[in-house]
Structure formats: C-alpha cells, structure tokens
Amino acid sequence: MMKYINLKGKKTMLSFMLFISSCSIDLYAQFVNNIEGSYFFGSNINKKSDREFGDTNPSGIELSFSKSRTGNNYWEKSYNYPQIGWSLKWFDHKNKYLGHSFCLNRYVNLVLWRNKHFDSYFKLSQGIMYASKIYQSGNKFNKRYNNAVGQRLNFSTELGLGINIYPTEKVGISCESFLTHFSNGAMSQPNDGMNLLMIKLGVIYMLENRNSIVYIKPEKKEFDKKIRFNINMSGGVKQINSESEKKHLLITISPYFDKKLSHISSINIGADLFMNTAEKYRIDNNINLAGTDFKRIGISIGHELSVGPTGILTQIGYHVYSPYPAISRFYQKYGMKYYISNKIFTSFSVRIFNLEVSDETTFGIGVRL
C-alpha cells in the first residue's frame, strides 16, 4: 500500500496524521466508536478551458472519527440512526501549480439501509481547506498559473455515496464515491475553485462490537407548527479581481418567515437586502454610473433540512430592485445554520448565480421568534 500511493518524501505528513489519530482517540474516546483510515484517488473534473491542468488526477489519504447515533433524540431515528464525525484529508494534486490540500471536515452519514453486515449511506460534509500553493500571476510566455485558488484558507464541501461491509463485529471495509468542491466564495480572486470526483477505499475499526449497539426508538413528540419570523444579519468581504488586493465589505439583512412541515423539514419565504461595497467601488470609479444605487433587494423562497441543531438551507431568489445589474436577476443561496438555542442561531451562506458563479460568502447571527 505504501509503495502504491507513493508517499516517499512525505513521511512528515503521514506522521502528523498518525499523531492526530492517536491524540484524537485519547481525547474523544467517549464520543467516538468508529475509526477509519482510507486511500482515495480520482480526477479533477473542471473543464479544460478553466486552465491547462484541469484534468489532473489527484489522490490522498484520510483519517476519520465518528459516532453512531442511537436514538437519544427523535431526529436521529428520522435519519435511520446516522453516523456523525470529523475527517482529516490530505490531497496530492500531482501538479506543481496546485500543490497539496489539507481538509478538516465535519460530516454526517445518513444511513439508507442497514443490516447485520452491511450499511449504505449518503454523506454530507462541510469544512475548511488549506492550500499549499495559491494564485501566482503568469505572463504571455507563462500561462500555466494557479487560478483555481486565490487564498490559503478555503471552504470544503463534499457529497458522497458509499457502502460499509463488516466481515467481523470489529472490522469493516468501506467503499465510497464522493464529489469535493474547493472554493473561497469570492472572498479572494481568482476563485475558479476545484471540483474533484474521487473513489475512496478504507478500513474501519470499531471500538465496540457492531452488533452490541442498541438503537432506541424514542417517543415521537409534537413539533412546532406555528409560522415563525426570522431575521438574519450577516457580513463578509469580497475582492474584485486578482490585481486589486483590497477587500470590500458585504452586509446582508434577511427577514423571512418559516413553517415546519415535520421534525426535520421546513419551508421559508422572505426577502434579502444586499449591500455590497465592491459594487459601490465599481460605480464610484465609472463616470457613466454616477449616482447609481449599489444596493439590491431580492425576494426568496426556500427549504431547511434539520440535522439536530444544524440546519441545511437552500433558497432561490429574484432581484426585484437592482439599479446596478447583477449577473442574473435570479440567484441561489446555500448555507448552514447552527441553533445556539430555540431562538438564536449563527449562519454561513454562499450566494451564487446560474448555479456556478460564486458572488459572496457571509457569516451571520439571527433570531427566530
């Protein structure tokens, strides 16, 4: 295995990950019952037109730690007792301009089917990525530069589909296909990002016998069926282009109403006020746009999927007021909410156009009344 994945010259990285593994086992023993080590390989599926090296074939290794939920809360039963954990990944992009990526992600495996020796699951994962190499400008004689990543710290999003096979009560074999997206959400330029389609093979070790885990059937409780008013205030920064290092402030105010359809699902409808000072900068530096309002107002409708205290938010919106035109009248927002209490939550969201162009990334805090 070591010879096959060609880790020669990278012993420091492997030692670091093994150190993290040993420390994590001691620190989180009471919160972990699954430990997995994996090797993965695949392809960068960005279009070749994005850059000359868009068809690289990265590979890497992963260490992950998870806990099987057993039904102490009703939502756990709704997802067929999922596994929730942390993963640490190292990607070798096999390209001198892309270098290596290091990812720390929080993930949930939503179990689709389970029996004595087999699991199938759908994975949702979100975290941060550190890039060893970032944008370096080229010239007419050297066009091969890294326009995929504009800053060291980026966001890591992952969707996966996999199976686990358990020949014994302590050891399992995993096979997973996953899609990873790296991006900084337009905070820095350039921000082409990376889209990686990967295959993962791993070995699972369980700290307790698999068949000794007892799944509880919690009593079903009534959920709040009232229409609730929310307001979320968020902010961030945006860089206009790679030539200008200045960061421009973003402020978004989003009032909306939501209504729960079940313990884990709710719909929402509301509005967004976008105040992007990067647009104000463009207007102030174009005499033909003098006096144009840089603010935009949109209306939106969306859905929130609840996984414990975490909400996964998807929305589609339309600009009803946009004196300075955006890429499109329609926009999409994807994000996460974490409920500190029944009324207070924090948020992270990315607004994009045409399902592919990141326009802004914001962090916020809100209330649900």
Summary of the structure (lengths in Angstrom):
residues: 369
radius of gyration: 22.5
end to end distance: 55.0
largest distance: 72.3
contacts: 1161
relative contact order: 0.11
helix: 12%
strand: 53%
